[in-house]
């Protein structure tokens, strides 16, 4: 699956979260994946840490993120 990165979140100088979209077997997917920078050539490589789901679940995922934001702000 060829992916198009739409956003990056820097965790530190050697790790970042890449948010991307792609198509596989005629279905569109969203992917949230941790990438690391290699010491050898400085290129970004994906880890197994992350989630991929069909974009048809994106609205529900965003509702979950909103609920998480509420819970975190109540505990702050």
Secondary structure, 3 states (H helix, E strand, C coil): CCEEEEEEEEEECCEEEEEEEEEECCEEEEEEEEEEECCCCCCEEEEEEEEEEEHHHHHHHHHHHHHHHHHHHHHC
